[in-house]
């Protein structure tokens, strides 16, 4: 029977059969999530009781859902995901849905740059030793400073002088005292009763005399403080030597780490090519935590996109084209690009709803050199594309819709120096169906028919910076044959020549910047007339003044466009000049932050251009905003005057931050229209709710007025509901 079960708890000692060993706890590293997501999600509901001119529609609703996400896989691989959908009940506005997943080496470089800047000494073994050296140097320096202060103090120096004087003048008396104290041998022989004939007594006498002499010497005053002072000087010299050695070692390690970090940042920001960056990273022997696996390949991938993506390669092949498909650019030391997908020409004019045939693009580019440097690239493109020109007008839509086109292009780029670049390109395409109808050539054979020059095109681009004056100059010249086809052109059927020149010149230490441009026949849109060919040279001029504590002033004169609907499937875009001027100033007055804005614009068009109700009008607007603690006050004055009437307005609104999660506001606006004698009052209100973990909800309503079909002001009620969540 086990006695310990029935005995007193503390009176019985049980035998130990086995002993539990302490468990060794292995520290676990923090878990890296497979994917990290940051971004935002938003929803927008927009209502209009009347659509602004030149369209006439009523009670229009538009719903927009959008999300923009920055994804990081395993904390090493950055991706960008965008989704957007827009739908409504308008007969004019298109319903658009698009999603895009994209990777760019620019995002990877930004991630590496952020890590390089955050890279500190705790991540390197050398820095642990550096920290110890820093502490040791601090301690040695403190001790040395205190010791030097003691040695150089006036009190200690005075004491040392006094001690030396005392020892110098008292040395004679001390010697006399020593001699008197020793006496002579006969006195010691009689005192110790020593027999001079005995050897043992002789040794005894000598030892006694030595002992007395030492005793008397001990009574002699010594330089005790001087010796102590000298000892402290030796300690100071020793500390100085140790400090010199420690500081030298610290500088060596600190320089080594500083150069390593600086070289990493410089390599990321200043490497001209991906090859240079990869070589620099390889030489640094960086830890695995700094670089993702396969970083050499990832840095060579300029971009990769799936979904609705942008294709922008060259002037004569595919420029500013939106496709739904896949796109890849790979550029280690050679260049390779692939793009394939359905073409959507309408992404720049998304408001127009049209019934167009399906079009697609397949493109392959290969060459030598770096995209940003010197290179030679060969491009082959093919696909289906609608034809819009005078040769297809009146024909059966099935004939010209979705025509198969193809072409080849050779492009070369030369960088003469860091700021000067020249790009030349030549291309040849297949002929349109009506140009090869007589010969019955296939698209491929017509592309390789070098006896005809009507399906050729040439382009030349130039850009440079004049370092002495900081002048930016860029230009382009392009010539296209009447039968040339590509995805950069919307219309064919006529020989086209286009060019443009732009100059940006700063003055007064970049406080004033003047930009001037002229262009001919390079305004590209599928809404142009089919046989569009213009000799008009468009001019634009803009000046911007920026100086600290001064208003920002911008004045510009440039072409503008107005869309006009002629029928359900036919639109025309009219061009005219617009003069604009804006002055904006953010400042403080009496401790109150304020913002003042005044702007002026004038349209140089005619009423017959597009029935634009603001034709040839002069518009002036001034606003003043005050930012108080919880209130934001705003007032506006406006005037729009044309040849037929004047429209004047005055309004004010206030925004109140009632709570950290609640914002309320509202305003009123007075409108007066001359000739018709109308005086109308509008109003608006808005609110914003910030709900933790949910997001931000905004409500907005406005009763305003716009010119109607008969140019009189009509009521236009608008409303908006928004939701935004950022994470």
HELIX and SHEET records of a PDB file:
HELIX    1   1 UNK A    3  UNK A    5  5                                   3    
HELIX    2   2 UNK A  105  UNK A  118  1                                  14    
HELIX    3   3 UNK A  121  UNK A  123  5                                   3    
HELIX    4   4 UNK A  125  UNK A  151  1                                  27    
HELIX    5   5 UNK A  154  UNK A  169  1                                  16    
HELIX    6   6 UNK A  171  UNK A  182  1                                  12    
HELIX    7   7 UNK A  185  UNK A  192  1                                   8    
HELIX    8   8 UNK A  199  UNK A  219  1                                  21    
HELIX    9   9 UNK A  224  UNK A  270  1                                  47    
HELIX   10  10 UNK A  274  UNK A  284  1                                  11    
HELIX   11  11 UNK A  295  UNK A  300  1                                   6    
HELIX   12  12 UNK A  345  UNK A  349  5                                   5    
HELIX   13  13 UNK A  397  UNK A  400  1                                   4    
HELIX   14  14 UNK A  443  UNK A  447  1                                   5    
HELIX   15  15 UNK A  607  UNK A  610  1                                   4    
SHEET    1   A27 UNK A  35  UNK A  50  0                                        
SHEET    2   A27 UNK A  58  UNK A  73 -1                                        
SHEET    3   A27 UNK A  77  UNK A  88 -1                                        
SHEET    4   A27 UNK A  96  UNK A 104 -1                                        
SHEET    5   A27 UNK A 301  UNK A 311 -1                                        
SHEET    6   A27 UNK A 321  UNK A 330 -1                                        
SHEET    7   A27 UNK A 334  UNK A 344 -1                                        
SHEET    8   A27 UNK A 359  UNK A 369 -1                                        
SHEET    9   A27 UNK A 375  UNK A 385 -1                                        
SHEET   10   A27 UNK A 403  UNK A 415 -1                                        
SHEET   11   A27 UNK A 421  UNK A 429 -1                                        
SHEET   12   A27 UNK A 456  UNK A 466 -1                                        
SHEET   13   A27 UNK A 471  UNK A 480 -1                                        
SHEET   14   A27 UNK A 496  UNK A 507 -1                                        
SHEET   15   A27 UNK A 512  UNK A 520 -1                                        
SHEET   16   A27 UNK A 537  UNK A 545 -1                                        
SHEET   17   A27 UNK A 552  UNK A 567 -1                                        
SHEET   18   A27 UNK A 570  UNK A 589 -1                                        
SHEET   19   A27 UNK A 592  UNK A 604 -1                                        
SHEET   20   A27 UNK A 618  UNK A 627 -1                                        
SHEET   21   A27 UNK A 631  UNK A 641 -1                                        
SHEET   22   A27 UNK A 646  UNK A 659 -1                                        
SHEET   23   A27 UNK A 662  UNK A 673 -1                                        
SHEET   24   A27 UNK A 678  UNK A 691 -1                                        
SHEET   25   A27 UNK A 695  UNK A 707 -1                                        
SHEET   26   A27 UNK A 713  UNK A 726 -1                                        
SHEET   27   A27 UNK A  35  UNK A  50 -1                                        
END                                                                             
